[in-house]
Structure formats: structure tokens, C-alpha cells
Amino acid sequence: MTFRSNLLKVTGTMVLPIFLFLASCQGPGKMVYLKNASKEDTTLVFKNPHKEYKIAINDVLYVRVLTGNPEISALYNNLPASGFSISMSSEADQYINGFTVDKTGHIKLPVLGSVAVKGLSLFDAEQQIQRLADQYLIDATVIVRLLNYKVTVLGEVSQPGVYSHYNDQMTILQAIGKAGDITDLGDKRNIMVIRSVPQGQISYQVDLTQKDLLSSPAYFVKPNDVIYVKPSGSKAFRINLPIMSIFLSSLTTLIVLLQYFDNQ
């Protein structure tokens, strides 16, 4: 067997891993967000009306009734008249100091009693409690906030976890940003958003590389959404690459040895 034949066989064993490596590489089209949003689209409006969140059972609300008299305010908020502070730094604090919507869709407030809030927006709930407070107080101010606005980000992100948001809206890009962005092994074209609805659970498939994302119903995330970033096809190859390298290296060595002994 000639040296040329040996060289061709050894070269043949190297072609496969090189081909697999190149096939596993991610091109720019798979890595860029909103890649087809061209400069001509800068003035284009993507219609995606954000629907106000409606309060649901088991939501936890922050409700405070404020007046010019600290003693009266303390009475309506079930707090000591002076020297009090409210901590909302942990889930336990939120559960203790917040008001949970019960199975009937009501919250029970000090002095004001039971208030129906299920199905209302935060603004409407605030106005409803404000009307009740106005019956007993002069120049009272009611504040209502949602405490359990949390989303879960899983999969191929830098920091998977549950993230709180203290605003009335958040986009999927903001949620992924909180999780430290998608890793090199994540597939920006294959994101799953799981959302709870009254009928059960629904899921959306989202492609972050397409400008259509801006009009997707999953662009604005909802409280308790789960965002799962699926791995790209190259992840399995990269995980198995060390084993494949050892196997191919051993195979190459074996071929060289066999050719060597054949020529003796």
C-alpha cells in the first residue's frame, strides 16, 4: 500500500469531524435578534396592543389607604400608629403584608371589608377601593400594586430563575435580559412561552430573530409566564465532541498501524 493511499485514508477520517463541526456552527442569522428589521422599518409601527392584566385568584396585591392623619392611615392599613415600616423585600414579606385574592375573587381590607377585584385591572381595582375609602375619609389616596408579577426563565440562558418585575408590563426581551441573555448554545429561533389562562395552559413558539416577534401575543409576558429557551442543534454535538475526538483519534491511529504492518 502506497503512502498516497495511506494519506487518503487518514484524510478521509478527518473529513467527517470537520464536516460535523462546520454543520454545528451557528451563522449570524441564528444569533441576531430581529435580523430582518431593516432600516426601512424604523418608522413602521408594529401593532401589538398591550392588554391590561386582569386580577386573578391567588394574586397578591399591595393595597394602602393614605390620609393626612397617620393614626387614621394606620387604622385602615392595620398597622401601628407610629414607627412602622413595611418590608416587601421577600416573598414571605409580600405574602404577610399583601392581600391575597381568595377563591371568590375578593380581598379583605381592614375597616373597608371584602372587596371584589377578580377580573379587574389594577387601575379599576384602585378606583373601586378609592370609592369605598371616600365614603369614610376625606382626601384619601388609595394605592394598588401587583406583588406577584414574576416570570420564570429556563433553558439556555446565563442565569435561569424566577424574576420579579415591578411594572405593569414586561416584554420577552426584557425577561431574557434579566436572565443574562441567551447563551451561545441557545436557539433564538425556538423559544417556548407557557402561559396560564382560565381554561388551562397555552404555549407559544417565538422566534426572536424575526421582526414578527413585535406583533406576537407572547411579546408582552404576563405574570407567572414560563419562558423556555431550547438548546440549538449544536449543543448535543459539542457535548459529545470529546468522545467523538477520542474515537476518531483512535480510529486514525489504528488505520496508520494497520497500514504500517501491512507494508512490513
C-alpha positions in Angstrom: 0.0 0.0 0.0 1.5 3.3 -1.0 2.0 6.4 1.1 -0.6 8.2 -1.0 -3.2 5.6 -0.2 -2.5 5.9 3.5 -2.7 9.7 3.3 -6.1 9.5 1.6 -7.5 7.1 4.2 -6.2 9.3 7.1 -7.6 12.4 5.4 -10.9 10.6 4.9 -11.2 10.0 8.6 -10.7 13.8 9.2 -13.3 14.9 6.8 -16.2 13.7 8.8 -15.4 15.5 12.1 -14.6 18.7 10.2 -17.9 18.5 8.3 -19.8 17.9 11.5 -18.1 20.8 13.2 -19.0 23.1 10.4 -22.5 21.9 10.4 -22.9 22.6 14.1 -21.7 26.2 13.8 -24.2 28.9 14.1 -24.3 31.5 11.4 -25.1 35.2 12.0 -28.7 34.6 11.0 -29.2 32.4 14.1 -27.5 34.8 16.5 -29.0 38.2 15.8 -32.2 39.5 17.3 -34.9 40.8 14.9 -32.5 40.3 12.0 -35.0 41.2 9.3 -36.0 44.5 10.8 -34.3 46.7 8.2 -33.5 50.4 8.3 -36.6 51.0 6.2 -38.7 49.6 9.1 -37.6 52.3 11.6 -40.8 54.2 11.1 -43.1 51.2 10.8 -45.5 50.6 13.7 -45.9 47.0 14.7 -49.4 46.8 16.1 -49.5 44.8 19.3 -52.0 46.4 21.7 -50.9 45.5 25.3 -53.9 44.2 27.1 -54.1 45.3 30.7 -53.6 42.5 33.2 -56.8 41.3 34.9 -56.5 40.3 38.5 -56.9 36.6 39.1 -57.5 34.3 42.0 -54.4 33.8 44.2 -52.9 37.1 43.1 -51.2 39.1 45.9 -52.0 42.8 45.9 -50.3 45.7 47.7 -53.1 48.0 49.0 -52.6 51.1 51.0 -55.0 53.8 52.1 -53.2 57.1 52.8 -54.5 60.1 54.6 -53.1 63.2 56.2 -53.6 61.7 59.6 -51.1 58.9 60.4 -53.3 57.3 63.1 -56.2 57.1 60.6 -53.9 55.7 57.9 -52.6 53.1 60.4 -56.1 52.0 61.2 -57.1 51.4 57.6 -53.9 49.6 56.9 -53.9 47.5 60.1 -50.6 49.0 61.2 -49.3 50.6 64.4 -49.9 54.3 64.6 -46.3 55.3 64.6 -42.8 54.0 63.9 -43.9 51.3 61.4 -42.2 50.2 58.3 -43.4 47.8 55.6 -40.9 45.4 54.0 -41.6 43.8 50.6 -38.1 42.5 50.0 -39.0 38.8 50.0 -41.9 36.6 49.0 -42.7 36.0 52.7 -42.9 39.7 53.3 -45.2 40.1 50.3 -47.4 37.2 51.5 -47.7 38.7 55.0 -48.2 42.3 54.1 -50.1 41.8 50.8 -53.7 40.9 50.3 -54.4 37.6 48.5 -57.3 37.3 46.2 -59.4 34.4 47.6 -61.4 31.8 45.7 -64.4 34.1 45.5 -62.3 36.8 43.8 -62.3 39.1 46.9 -59.7 40.7 49.1 -60.4 41.5 52.7 -59.2 45.0 53.7 -59.1 46.5 57.2 -62.2 48.6 58.0 -63.3 48.6 54.4 -64.1 44.9 54.4 -64.4 42.5 51.5 -63.8 43.9 48.0 -64.4 42.1 44.7 -61.4 42.5 42.5 -61.2 39.4 40.3 -61.3 40.3 36.6 -60.5 44.0 37.2 -57.4 45.8 36.0 -55.2 47.3 38.7 -56.5 50.7 37.8 -60.1 49.6 38.1 -59.4 47.9 41.4 -57.7 51.0 42.7 -60.7 53.1 41.7 -63.1 50.7 43.3 -61.3 50.8 46.6 -60.9 54.6 46.3 -64.7 54.9 46.1 -65.1 52.9 49.3 -62.5 54.9 51.1 -64.1 58.2 50.0 -67.3 57.1 51.9 -65.4 57.3 55.2 -62.4 59.5 54.7 -61.6 63.0 53.3 -58.8 63.3 50.8 -57.8 59.7 51.0 -55.4 58.2 48.4 -55.5 54.6 47.5 -52.6 52.7 46.0 -52.9 49.2 44.5 -50.0 47.3 43.0 -49.5 43.7 41.9 -46.9 41.9 44.0 -46.7 38.6 42.3 -45.6 39.8 38.9 -43.0 37.0 38.4 -41.8 35.2 35.3 -39.7 32.0 35.1 -36.9 31.8 32.6 -35.4 28.4 31.9 -33.1 26.6 29.5 -30.1 28.1 27.7 -29.8 31.4 29.4 -26.9 32.7 31.6 -28.9 32.8 34.8 -32.1 30.7 34.8 -34.5 31.5 37.6 -37.7 33.3 38.7 -37.6 37.1 38.2 -39.8 39.7 39.7 -40.9 42.8 37.8 -42.2 46.0 39.4 -44.0 47.5 36.5 -47.4 46.8 34.8 -45.8 45.4 31.7 -42.7 43.5 30.6 -41.6 42.2 27.2 -40.0 38.8 26.5 -36.7 40.6 25.6 -36.7 42.3 29.0 -37.3 38.9 30.7 -34.5 37.3 28.9 -32.3 40.3 29.6 -33.0 39.8 33.4 -31.7 36.2 32.9 -28.4 37.4 31.5 -29.3 36.8 27.8 -29.3 33.6 25.8 -26.1 31.5 25.8 -24.2 30.5 22.7 -25.9 27.1 22.9 -29.4 28.6 22.9 -31.6 28.7 19.9 -33.1 32.2 19.5 -35.4 30.8 16.8 -37.1 28.3 19.1 -38.4 29.9 22.3 -41.4 28.5 24.2 -43.7 30.7 26.3 -46.1 28.8 28.6 -49.0 30.9 30.0 -51.8 30.2 32.4 -55.3 31.0 31.2 -58.7 30.3 32.8 -59.1 27.3 30.6 -55.7 25.8 31.5 -52.3 26.3 29.9 -51.4 27.6 26.4 -48.0 27.8 24.8 -46.5 30.0 22.1 -43.5 29.3 19.9 -41.4 32.5 19.4 -38.7 33.3 17.0 -36.5 36.2 18.4 -34.7 36.6 15.1 -37.8 37.7 13.2 -39.4 41.1 13.4 -42.9 39.4 13.6 -42.0 38.9 17.2 -43.1 42.5 17.9 -46.7 41.7 17.0 -46.8 38.3 18.7 -49.2 37.7 21.6 -46.2 36.4 23.6 -44.1 39.6 23.1 -45.6 41.1 26.3 -45.2 38.5 29.0 -47.8 38.0 31.7 -47.4 37.3 35.4 -46.4 33.6 36.0 -45.3 33.0 32.4 -42.6 30.4 31.9 -40.1 31.2 29.2 -38.1 28.2 28.0 -35.1 28.7 25.7 -34.4 25.5 23.8 -30.9 24.3 23.0 -29.6 24.7 19.5 -28.7 21.6 17.4 -25.1 22.2 18.1 -25.3 21.5 21.8 -25.5 17.7 21.6 -22.6 17.8 19.1 -20.5 19.9 21.5 -21.3 17.7 24.4 -20.3 14.6 22.6 -17.3 16.2 20.8 -14.7 15.0 23.3 -15.9 11.4 22.9 -16.0 11.7 19.1 -12.5 13.2 19.1 -11.1 10.2 21.1 -12.9 7.7 18.9 -11.7 9.3 15.7 -8.2 9.7 17.0 -8.1 6.1 18.0 -9.5 5.1 14.6 -6.9 7.1 12.8 -4.1 5.6 14.9 -5.5 2.1 14.2 -5.5 2.7 10.4 -2.0 4.0 10.4 -0.8 1.0 12.4 -2.6 -1.5 10.2 -1.1 0.1 7.1 2.3 0.1 8.7 2.2 -3.7 9.5 0.8 -4.4 6.0 3.9 -2.8 4.5 6.3 -4.8 6.6 
